[in-house]
């Protein structure tokens, strides 16, 4: 199932033995374009502290009731490693988090050193520059090869694997009211400094792409039409481990 990240925001999270708070936003990896963490506001439970929950812990998402059910206990979450979500998150903090829960550590190639020397320890404290905030990237300008074409409005995530399949683009600066979606496969890079998402295509290509109605779910028919328009390989025909 494909869903917009805004649909997660405000959803209540339920551990196996109690409620723990509500969703604030998501952190995603802009290399593999995959949601890595759900940021949870714990409210009065932990004095408003925010905690990170990996999609690996999600058992079920009920969009109608706006509830997310986890395969974790309240105690397990309460004793998880402290991560300050107001600051950039280092590789070491992520490694500690994934080790504590027993979740796979990604992005691919990130390892947990058993006995780090000073140089390795310094490297692991480096900020993960590919970890992005959904709140932060919303509003980033979309930069085509021949100029600006709109801005990021939201992200569309595949519940199977939590991959970001599309970015919703509001093109109102060139086409009032029209929204389109672009695949991360067509993105060249994301710039923090310039607040831009650069795509490998021209403005006219995006301008004439199939329009997207945010009030309706994306159908496979629409996706077929979209990928045929761009002339690219459909993601469901590929192996996610290679994308």
Secondary structure, DSSP 8 states (H G I E B T S, - for coil): -EEEGGGTTT-EEEETTEEEEEEEEEEEETTTTEEEEEEEE-GGGGTT-EEEE-GGGEEEEETTTTEEEESS-HHHHHTS----TTS--BHHHHHHHHHHHT----STT----SS--HHHHHHHTSB-TTEEEHHHHTT-EEEETTEEEEEEEEEEEETTTTEEEEEEEE-TTTSTT-EEEE-GGGEEEEETTTTEEEESS-HHHHHTS----TTS---HHHHHHHHHHHT---GGGS-GGG-
